[in-house]
Amino acid sequence: MRYGFVGSYGTVHEVLALAVLAEQHGWDGFFTWDAVDLGPGEIWDPWAVLAAAAVRTQRIRLGALVFALPRRRPWVVARQAVTVDHLSAGRLVIPAGVGVAEDRGVAGVRGEAVDLRERAQLLDDDLAILDLAFRGETFSYAGSHHHVTDLRILPRPVQRPRVPLWVVGAWPSERSMARAARWDGVVVQLRGERAMETPTPTDVAQLAGWVREHRAADAGPFDIVIQGILPDDEHEAAELGRAMDEAGATWWIESHWDPKTTTPEALADRVRFGPPPA
C-alpha cells in the first residue's frame, strides 16, 4: 500500500515546501485540495500548486482531494492536467467528485449547479470528456449538460491510456460505486450516518469484494483510496496499514482537516515522522 499526505493548511509557500518535504521523508504522494470558500483558512488554486510541486519533486504522485469537476469546464481541465502531467513526467492523478455542498463559495455565486443530481450528471459528462480528450484524437460528445463537436487536445498525457481518474464512491451505494468502478480508482466515502468516519478494514474488504464482482477482470489496475489519520504510535500505525493493505486498500491518504488542531508546523512535523514502516 502507498501513503500520501494532504497539504491542508498554510501559505502557498508552506504548502509547496510540504510537498518537497513529503518526498524527502518517504511518502508516495502529495495532495492539495479544491474549494471556493469552506470557511477560515487559505485556499490556493490546486492546478497552480500542482504545477509548482511537479517541478520541485521527482518521485511522488500528485493530485488534489478532490477536484470538484462539476464546477470546472472539462476541456479546460484537460489542458491543465496534460500540462501538469508533462511537468511531472507522468505523476499526476485526478481524484474527482461532485463537490461539497457546504462550500459557501458555490452558494454565493450564480450559475453553479447546487442540486446533487445535476452535479452527478455533470460529473459523468466531465469524466467522459476527459477520457476522450486524453486520447489525443478528434472527438465529439453529447451528454446531459456538455456537448462537444470536433475537439482535439494535444499533446497527449505522458500516462497511457489517460491520467488516472479516481472517483469518489459512497459506500455501500451501488449507483455511486458503479460510477467509480468504470474508471481507475475510488476515493472511499462512507454513506449516511457514518459519512464522517474513516472506513475500517472490514469496510474496505467488503468494498474490494464488490469491485472484483462488478469490474471486468481485464479492465486494468484499480486503486482503493482511504483518507484518515494514522495513530501516533508507530507500531499501531504499521498494524493499521497492514490491515488496510490486506483488506485491499492501495492508498492511505493522511488527511488533517481540523483547523483547531492543524497548523502548518504540525503538518510539517507529521510529514517528517514519515509513513508507517513496511
TIVO-270816 format. One record per residue (C-alpha): x, y, z. Coordinates in nm, 4 decimals. Each point is the difference from the previous one (the first is absolute). Example, Ala and Ser with C-alpha at 12.3 -4.5 7.8 and 13.67 -1.06 7.14 Angstrom:
BEGIN
<gumar <1.2300,-0.4500,0.7800>>
<gumar <0.1370,0.3440,-0.0660>>
This chain:
BEGIN
<gumar <0.0000,0.0000,0.0000>>
<gumar <0.1138,0.3526,-0.0731>>
<gumar <-0.0230,0.2990,0.2324>>
<gumar <-0.0869,0.3570,-0.0943>>
<gumar <-0.0349,0.3265,0.1883>>
<gumar <-0.2391,0.2953,-0.0373>>
<gumar <0.1390,0.3527,0.0304>>
<gumar <-0.3157,0.1282,0.1640>>
<gumar <0.1195,0.3264,0.1582>>
<gumar <0.2679,0.2633,-0.0483>>
<gumar <0.1167,0.2712,-0.2353>>
<gumar <0.0606,-0.1062,-0.3561>>
<gumar <0.3737,-0.0078,0.0732>>
<gumar <-0.0561,-0.2193,0.3067>>
<gumar <-0.2205,-0.2379,-0.2001>>
<gumar <0.2626,-0.0302,-0.2733>>
<gumar <0.2730,-0.0560,0.2596>>
<gumar <-0.2168,-0.2762,0.1462>>
<gumar <-0.0066,-0.1769,-0.3386>>
<gumar <0.3792,0.0064,-0.0158>>
<gumar <0.0240,-0.1172,0.3611>>
<gumar <-0.2419,-0.2864,-0.0680>>
<gumar <0.2225,-0.1316,-0.2766>>
<gumar <0.3092,0.0296,0.2178>>
<gumar <-0.1593,-0.1979,0.2832>>
<gumar <-0.1267,-0.2996,-0.1925>>
<gumar <-0.3607,0.0839,-0.0808>>
<gumar <-0.1332,-0.1303,-0.3314>>
<gumar <-0.2369,0.2851,-0.0827>>
<gumar <-0.0811,0.3622,0.0764>>
<gumar <-0.3457,0.1516,-0.0401>>
<gumar <-0.1420,0.3482,0.0138>>
<gumar <-0.3760,0.0691,-0.0018>>
<gumar <-0.2673,0.1752,-0.2047>>
<gumar <-0.2538,0.2430,0.1479>>
<gumar <-0.1427,0.3478,-0.0412>>
<gumar <-0.0802,0.0993,0.3590>>
<gumar <-0.0339,-0.2509,0.2819>>
<gumar <0.0518,0.2480,0.2815>>
<gumar <0.3189,0.1165,0.1763>>
<gumar <0.3334,-0.0832,-0.1526>>
<gumar <0.1971,0.0618,-0.3166>>
<gumar <-0.1168,-0.1683,-0.3203>>
<gumar <0.2350,-0.0159,-0.2974>>
<gumar <-0.0650,-0.0913,-0.3608>>
<gumar <0.0761,-0.3732,-0.0168>>
<gumar <0.1360,0.0027,-0.3546>>
<gumar <0.2517,0.2740,0.0803>>
<gumar <0.1130,-0.1884,0.3122>>
<gumar <0.0332,-0.3275,-0.1930>>
<gumar <0.1958,0.1635,-0.2826>>
<gumar <0.2441,0.1446,0.2519>>
<gumar <0.0249,-0.3307,0.1876>>
<gumar <0.0592,-0.1847,-0.3280>>
<gumar <0.3223,0.1909,-0.0661>>
<gumar <0.1184,-0.0179,0.3627>>
<gumar <-0.0395,-0.3775,0.0392>>
<gumar <0.1100,-0.3027,-0.1999>>
<gumar <-0.1728,-0.3079,0.1398>>
<gumar <-0.3274,0.0501,0.1868>>
<gumar <-0.3485,-0.0152,-0.1464>>
<gumar <-0.1842,0.3325,-0.0129>>
<gumar <-0.3708,0.0823,0.0122>>
<gumar <-0.2759,0.1821,0.1877>>
<gumar <-0.2588,-0.1439,0.2377>>
<gumar <-0.2238,0.0433,-0.1715>>
<gumar <-0.0510,0.1942,-0.3207>>
<gumar <-0.3617,0.1180,-0.0091>>
<gumar <-0.0313,-0.0566,-0.3737>>
<gumar <-0.3621,0.1259,-0.0353>>
<gumar <0.1339,0.3504,0.0809>>
<gumar <0.2572,-0.0200,-0.2785>>
<gumar <-0.0098,-0.0205,-0.3794>>
<gumar <0.1399,-0.3423,-0.0934>>
<gumar <0.1813,0.1195,-0.3136>>
<gumar <0.1830,0.2564,0.2153>>
<gumar <0.0773,-0.2671,0.2609>>
<gumar <0.1388,-0.2201,-0.2766>>
<gumar <0.2492,0.2711,-0.0991>>
<gumar <0.0985,0.0601,0.3621>>
<gumar <0.0392,-0.3702,0.0669>>
<gumar <0.2109,-0.0667,-0.3087>>
<gumar <0.2275,0.2895,0.0962>>
<gumar <0.0554,-0.1275,0.3556>>
<gumar <0.0340,-0.3571,-0.1241>>
<gumar <0.2841,0.1052,-0.2285>>
<gumar <0.1635,0.2234,0.2622>>
<gumar <-0.0005,-0.2948,0.2412>>
<gumar <0.1054,-0.2614,-0.2586>>
<gumar <-0.3232,-0.1929,0.0498>>
<gumar <-0.0652,0.0259,0.3758>>
<gumar <-0.3422,0.1681,0.0021>>
<gumar <-0.3205,-0.1653,0.1169>>
<gumar <-0.3451,0.1625,-0.0082>>
<gumar <-0.2220,-0.0814,0.3002>>
<gumar <-0.3450,0.1301,-0.0910>>
<gumar <-0.3392,0.0497,0.1585>>
<gumar <-0.3191,0.2028,-0.0176>>
<gumar <0.1281,0.2652,0.2419>>
<gumar <-0.0886,0.0814,0.3589>>
<gumar <-0.3484,0.1399,0.0475>>
<gumar <0.1210,0.2075,0.2974>>
<gumar <0.2491,0.1922,-0.2156>>
<gumar <-0.1295,0.3525,0.0615>>
<gumar <0.1656,0.1356,-0.3114>>
<gumar <-0.2308,-0.2112,-0.2167>>
<gumar <-0.3097,0.1266,0.1782>>
<gumar <0.1244,0.3566,-0.0289>>
<gumar <0.0108,0.0217,-0.3795>>
<gumar <-0.2477,-0.0563,-0.2778>>
<gumar <0.0419,-0.2553,-0.2739>>
<gumar <0.1390,-0.2831,0.2111>>
<gumar <-0.1858,-0.3295,0.0276>>
<gumar <-0.1114,-0.0649,0.3582>>
<gumar <-0.2478,-0.2850,-0.0499>>
<gumar <0.1695,-0.3341,0.0715>>
<gumar <-0.1587,-0.1763,-0.2971>>
<gumar <0.1134,0.2734,-0.2380>>
<gumar <0.3523,-0.0049,0.1424>>
<gumar <0.0116,-0.3788,-0.0414>>
<gumar <-0.1065,0.0339,-0.3647>>
<gumar <0.2665,0.2646,-0.0551>>
<gumar <0.2607,-0.2261,0.1591>>
<gumar <-0.0885,-0.2805,-0.2409>>
<gumar <0.0331,0.2399,-0.2931>>
<gumar <0.3307,0.1328,0.1311>>
<gumar <0.1545,-0.3439,0.0462>>
<gumar <-0.1079,-0.1130,-0.3459>>
<gumar <0.1394,0.3139,-0.1634>>
<gumar <0.3313,-0.0281,0.1851>>
<gumar <0.0359,-0.3605,-0.1113>>
<gumar <-0.0607,0.0952,-0.3627>>
<gumar <0.2243,0.3075,0.0186>>
<gumar <0.2935,-0.2003,0.1384>>
<gumar <-0.0019,-0.2243,-0.3086>>
<gumar <0.1348,0.2804,-0.2179>>
<gumar <-0.2543,-0.0618,-0.2755>>
<gumar <-0.2753,0.2212,-0.1360>>
<gumar <-0.3235,-0.0803,0.1826>>
<gumar <-0.3587,0.1060,0.0450>>
<gumar <-0.2165,-0.0591,0.3049>>
<gumar <-0.3648,0.0607,0.0884>>
<gumar <-0.0780,-0.0314,0.3695>>
<gumar <-0.2619,0.1146,0.2469>>
<gumar <0.1530,0.3485,0.0241>>
<gumar <0.3154,0.0221,-0.2122>>
<gumar <0.0153,-0.0290,-0.3775>>
<gumar <0.3287,-0.0083,-0.1905>>
<gumar <0.0497,-0.0062,-0.3768>>
<gumar <0.3276,-0.0822,-0.1758>>
<gumar <0.2339,0.0832,0.2875>>
<gumar <0.3590,-0.1202,0.0272>>
<gumar <0.2356,0.0475,0.2968>>
<gumar <0.3730,-0.0298,-0.0695>>
<gumar <0.2474,-0.1046,0.1174>>
<gumar <-0.1192,-0.3217,0.1599>>
<gumar <0.0857,-0.0624,0.3649>>
<gumar <0.3201,-0.1854,0.0806>>
<gumar <-0.2106,-0.2678,0.1702>>
<gumar <-0.1923,-0.2463,-0.2149>>
<gumar <-0.2775,-0.0538,-0.0673>>
<gumar <-0.0800,0.3105,0.2114>>
<gumar <0.0792,0.1883,0.3159>>
<gumar <-0.1513,-0.2300,0.2674>>
<gumar <-0.3469,0.1025,0.1150>>
<gumar <-0.0867,-0.0802,0.3617>>
<gumar <-0.3700,0.0604,0.0619>>
<gumar <-0.1662,0.0504,0.3369>>
<gumar <-0.2172,-0.3001,0.0825>>
<gumar <-0.2576,0.0061,0.2806>>
<gumar <0.0116,-0.3453,0.1557>>
<gumar <-0.2240,-0.2038,-0.0047>>
<gumar <-0.1960,0.1931,-0.2668>>
<gumar <0.0028,-0.2209,-0.3102>>
<gumar <-0.0767,0.2930,-0.2316>>
<gumar <0.2895,0.2056,0.1324>>
<gumar <0.2359,-0.2968,0.0043>>
<gumar <-0.0980,-0.0983,-0.3538>>
<gumar <0.1122,0.3427,-0.1219>>
<gumar <0.3384,-0.0337,0.1728>>
<gumar <0.0488,-0.3587,-0.1217>>
<gumar <-0.0106,0.1194,-0.3622>>
<gumar <0.3213,0.1968,0.0487>>
<gumar <0.3390,-0.0498,0.1654>>
<gumar <-0.0658,0.0199,0.3709>>
<gumar <-0.2408,0.0891,0.2777>>
<gumar <0.0433,0.2574,0.2756>>
<gumar <-0.2084,-0.1686,0.2670>>
<gumar <-0.2660,0.1994,0.1810>>
<gumar <-0.2278,-0.1766,0.2465>>
<gumar <-0.3695,0.0692,-0.0411>>
<gumar <-0.2666,0.1352,0.2345>>
<gumar <0.0641,0.0215,0.3740>>
<gumar <0.3577,-0.1261,-0.0481>>
<gumar <0.0910,0.2656,-0.2555>>
<gumar <0.2568,0.1629,0.2301>>
<gumar <0.1604,-0.3287,0.1058>>
<gumar <0.3148,-0.1578,-0.1396>>
<gumar <-0.0754,-0.3349,-0.1670>>
<gumar <0.1128,-0.3053,0.1958>>
<gumar <0.1928,-0.2933,-0.1491>>
<gumar <-0.3308,-0.1894,0.0011>>
<gumar <-0.1616,0.2790,-0.2067>>
<gumar <0.2929,-0.0083,-0.2413>>
<gumar <-0.0129,-0.3778,-0.0392>>
<gumar <-0.3727,0.0114,-0.0783>>
<gumar <0.0503,0.2836,-0.2488>>
<gumar <0.2937,-0.1734,-0.1667>>
<gumar <-0.2102,-0.3129,-0.0387>>
<gumar <-0.2775,0.2031,-0.1609>>
<gumar <0.2473,0.1530,-0.2454>>
<gumar <0.1347,-0.3428,-0.0978>>
<gumar <-0.3538,-0.1207,-0.0700>>
<gumar <-0.1066,0.3041,-0.2025>>
<gumar <0.3160,0.1018,-0.1867>>
<gumar <0.1254,-0.1900,-0.3036>>
<gumar <0.3081,-0.2090,0.0716>>
<gumar <0.1849,0.1560,-0.2955>>
<gumar <-0.0977,0.3605,0.0840>>
<gumar <0.3459,0.0824,0.1340>>
<gumar <0.1353,0.1070,0.3402>>
<gumar <-0.2448,0.1519,0.2478>>
<gumar <0.0903,0.2008,0.3086>>
<gumar <-0.1959,-0.0014,0.3264>>
<gumar <0.0820,0.3242,0.1787>>
<gumar <-0.0652,0.0542,0.3715>>
<gumar <0.0286,0.3333,0.1808>>
<gumar <0.0628,0.0213,0.3723>>
<gumar <0.2426,0.0706,0.2820>>
<gumar <0.2514,-0.2644,0.0997>>
<gumar <0.0613,-0.0774,0.3692>>
<gumar <0.2886,0.1909,0.1563>>
<gumar <0.1581,-0.3247,0.1143>>
<gumar <0.2237,-0.1370,-0.2761>>
<gumar <-0.0856,-0.3631,0.0680>>
<gumar <-0.3754,0.0676,0.0088>>
<gumar <0.0288,0.1979,-0.3250>>
<gumar <0.1897,-0.2861,-0.1647>>
<gumar <-0.2585,-0.2502,0.1215>>
<gumar <-0.2855,0.2074,-0.1403>>
<gumar <0.1860,0.0397,-0.3289>>
<gumar <0.0512,-0.3757,-0.0303>>
<gumar <-0.3662,-0.0640,0.0784>>
<gumar <-0.1114,0.2486,-0.2662>>
<gumar <0.2432,-0.1478,-0.2504>>
<gumar <-0.1230,-0.3535,0.0649>>
<gumar <-0.3607,0.1193,-0.0353>>
<gumar <0.0739,0.1390,-0.3468>>
<gumar <0.0806,0.3692,0.0455>>
<gumar <0.2745,0.1269,-0.2307>>
<gumar <0.0377,0.3538,0.1417>>
<gumar <-0.0255,0.1546,0.3452>>
<gumar <-0.0184,0.3809,-0.0182>>
<gumar <0.0899,0.1696,0.3277>>
<gumar <-0.2573,0.2800,0.0283>>
<gumar <-0.0058,0.2579,0.2817>>
<gumar <-0.2916,0.2428,-0.0342>>
<gumar <-0.0776,0.1292,0.3500>>
<gumar <0.0951,0.3714,-0.0020>>
<gumar <0.0161,0.0004,0.3811>>
<gumar <0.2815,-0.2522,0.0154>>
<gumar <0.1612,0.0130,-0.3447>>
<gumar <0.2713,0.2563,-0.0643>>
<gumar <0.2636,0.0142,-0.2732>>
<gumar <0.2602,-0.0840,0.2641>>
<gumar <-0.1962,-0.3025,0.1191>>
<gumar <-0.0411,-0.1224,-0.3563>>
<gumar <0.3732,0.0333,-0.0632>>
<gumar <0.0762,-0.1929,0.3190>>
<gumar <-0.2340,-0.2797,-0.1062>>
<gumar <0.1552,-0.0157,-0.3462>>
<gumar <0.3482,-0.0264,0.1521>>
<gumar <-0.1218,-0.2891,0.2165>>
<gumar <-0.0613,-0.1843,-0.3250>>
<gumar <-0.2391,-0.2764,-0.1054>>
<gumar <-0.0151,-0.3261,0.1966>>
<gumar <0.2818,-0.2487,-0.0554>>
<gumar <-0.0762,-0.2849,-0.2356>>
